[in-house]
């Protein structure tokens, strides 16, 4: 009787564990695109306009470089 109770409790806990744990996230379908804009002598260009164009949709995203010439585009949809 005691063994059946323990088995029943363990099974209940296992079922609860699988029903309460959220499912794993799917694979990411976006990317990050980053870089540094420099001039011909290798000096960084702060305040430069950077445009990223999706050629399939024509959507253009814009960024301005930081004081160190860096830019970053987050969550860029994957292309074909």
Buried (B, 14 or more C-beta within 10 A) or exposed (E): EEEEEEEEEEEEEEEEEEEEEEEEEEEEEEEEEEEEBEEEEEEBBEEBEBEEEEEEEEEEBEBEBBEEBBBEBEEBEEEE
